[in-house]
């Protein structure tokens, strides 16, 4: 494998390769709207608890994640939260930006990740980190909202089934 450094690019006056954005082009993510997000632990490590009898049993790290999720509307006064679930290695949730104040969804997620990471590190898990990006979906209508809420609620119920399907598809 060939190793290329940042200096190799800058010496040859080439731009560094850009990561493909997962965001909608030209969409204003500070816009009043409902957003579905998924945030994953780096390398999908099982750090937030476990599924037992189709219920998510959070451990201390999972409780830190929940506390920081619940804190978001206190920090961002124009943000509300809807359905959410913490799974062993990720979080699904609905974020509502209910007024235009130039806070973007990206800023909300960045704050959440930073605050949660600090709290988890302070609790003794110094190697914890989130995956670099996050998944988002702009909720378009009531049907979309209903389906996403159902997915979030049923996520712990389907955990073992989906994990087994995922493994068998490899």
Wavefront OBJ file of the C-alpha trace (Angstrom):
o trace
v 0.000 0.000 0.000
v 1.282 3.469 -0.878
v 1.344 6.031 1.895
v 0.464 9.617 0.947
v 0.854 12.475 3.408
v -0.640 15.963 3.477
v 2.807 17.310 2.613
v 2.867 15.197 -0.572
v -0.260 16.985 -1.760
v 0.774 20.478 -0.765
v 4.256 20.102 -2.316
v 2.635 19.212 -5.636
v -0.001 21.973 -5.299
v -2.781 19.419 -5.291
v -5.885 19.642 -3.168
v -6.472 16.991 -0.563
v -9.183 14.530 -1.591
v -12.585 15.625 -0.309
v -14.905 13.318 1.584
v -18.283 12.929 -0.033
v -20.871 14.855 1.952
v -23.836 12.922 3.299
v -25.913 16.100 3.484
v -28.481 17.334 0.987
v -26.844 19.855 -1.331
v -28.142 23.399 -0.877
v -30.364 22.430 2.085
v -30.392 24.815 5.062
v -29.948 22.592 8.130
v -30.803 25.496 10.430
v -34.291 25.501 8.915
v -37.269 24.838 11.184
v -37.902 21.155 10.640
v -37.883 17.653 12.087
v -34.728 15.588 11.570
v -34.044 11.904 12.150
v -30.434 11.172 13.109
v -28.297 8.131 13.838
v -24.966 8.511 15.623
v -22.678 5.476 15.944
v -19.788 4.527 18.197
v -16.449 4.264 16.412
v -15.890 0.766 15.052
v -19.432 -0.081 16.230
v -18.143 -1.084 19.674
v -20.862 -2.232 22.094
v -20.355 0.358 24.824
v -23.807 1.610 25.885
v -25.347 -1.576 27.298
v -26.976 -4.686 25.951
v -30.253 -5.988 24.614
v -31.885 -8.413 27.035
v -35.312 -9.915 26.310
v -35.825 -7.358 23.525
v -35.181 -4.420 25.891
v -32.188 -2.134 25.930
v -30.458 -2.253 29.315
v -28.185 0.778 29.498
v -24.933 0.743 31.398
v -23.200 3.819 32.838
v -22.015 4.980 29.399
v -25.515 4.508 27.992
v -26.907 6.607 30.837
v -24.364 9.345 30.093
v -25.532 9.336 26.468
v -29.182 9.567 27.585
v -28.455 12.410 30.012
v -26.621 14.381 27.321
v -29.393 13.753 24.800
v -31.945 15.050 27.296
v -29.747 18.118 27.914
v -29.882 19.335 24.300
v -33.079 21.440 24.666
v -31.592 23.166 27.713
v -28.487 24.168 25.769
v -30.263 24.957 22.492
v -33.481 26.772 23.386
v -34.958 26.348 19.895
v -34.489 22.565 19.917
v -37.029 19.953 20.973
v -36.604 16.197 21.078
v -39.046 13.508 20.040
v -38.657 9.730 19.977
v -35.177 8.296 20.610
v -33.473 5.058 21.543
v -29.983 4.252 22.698
v -28.717 0.932 21.398
v -25.514 -0.914 22.391
v -23.435 0.871 19.748
v -25.543 3.724 18.397
v -28.328 6.226 19.003
v -31.421 6.965 16.915
v -33.359 10.131 17.599
v -35.609 12.835 16.246
v -34.442 16.427 16.654
v -36.841 19.309 16.067
v -35.483 22.754 15.276
v -38.547 24.845 16.052
v -37.316 28.380 15.347
v -34.794 29.993 13.043
v -31.779 31.096 15.089
v -28.859 29.968 12.901
v -28.231 26.797 14.914
v -27.656 23.970 12.457
v -28.263 20.275 12.902
v -24.511 19.777 12.505
v -23.788 22.142 15.407
v -26.280 20.270 17.592
v -24.719 16.893 16.783
v -21.181 18.275 17.239
v -22.087 19.672 20.668
v -23.764 16.405 21.684
v -20.788 14.300 20.581
v -18.223 16.568 22.285
v -20.123 16.825 25.571
v -20.883 13.117 25.666
v -17.300 12.168 24.825
v -15.943 14.378 27.613
v -18.354 12.899 30.162
v -17.565 9.321 29.114
v -13.813 10.034 29.259
v -14.277 11.578 32.724
v -16.095 8.397 33.779
v -12.977 6.364 32.949
v -13.452 5.148 29.368
v -10.659 7.235 27.873
v -10.579 5.459 24.495
v -14.246 6.191 23.673
v -14.991 8.002 20.443
v -17.854 8.420 18.004
v -17.745 7.597 14.321
v -16.627 10.622 12.368
v -19.970 11.451 10.761
v -23.645 10.808 11.413
v -26.687 9.832 9.384
v -29.507 12.333 8.994
v -32.853 12.361 7.240
v -35.128 15.364 6.825
v -38.590 14.223 7.913
v -40.894 15.171 5.074
v -44.439 14.444 6.238
v -46.630 12.699 8.838
v -46.235 9.300 7.180
v -42.452 9.644 7.237
v -42.590 10.673 10.909
v -44.843 7.721 11.790
v -42.521 5.233 10.049
v -39.407 6.658 11.709
v -41.014 6.654 15.160
v -42.039 3.022 14.621
v -38.526 2.106 13.524
v -37.008 3.773 16.598
v -39.457 2.070 18.992
v -38.961 -1.345 17.400
v -35.184 -1.136 17.166
v -34.501 -3.057 20.405
v -37.082 -5.696 19.407
v -35.310 -6.356 16.117
v -31.737 -6.129 17.393
v -30.915 -9.857 17.394
v -32.772 -10.520 14.145
v -31.035 -7.685 12.305
v -27.637 -8.616 13.724
v -28.066 -12.230 12.587
v -29.236 -11.114 9.132
v -26.307 -8.710 8.895
v -23.831 -11.458 9.745
v -25.398 -13.922 7.304
v -25.284 -11.338 4.488
v -21.499 -11.110 4.731
l 1 2 3 4 5 6 7 8 9 10 11 12 13 14 15 16 17 18 19 20 21 22 23 24 25 26 27 28 29 30 31 32 33 34 35 36 37 38 39 40 41 42 43 44 45 46 47 48 49 50 51 52 53 54 55 56 57 58 59 60 61 62 63 64 65 66 67 68 69 70 71 72 73 74 75 76 77 78 79 80 81 82 83 84 85 86 87 88 89 90 91 92 93 94 95 96 97 98 99 100 101 102 103 104 105 106 107 108 109 110 111 112 113 114 115 116 117 118 119 120 121 122 123 124 125 126 127 128 129 130 131 132 133 134 135 136 137 138 139 140 141 142 143 144 145 146 147 148 149 150 151 152 153 154 155 156 157 158 159 160 161 162 163 164 165 166 167 168 169 170
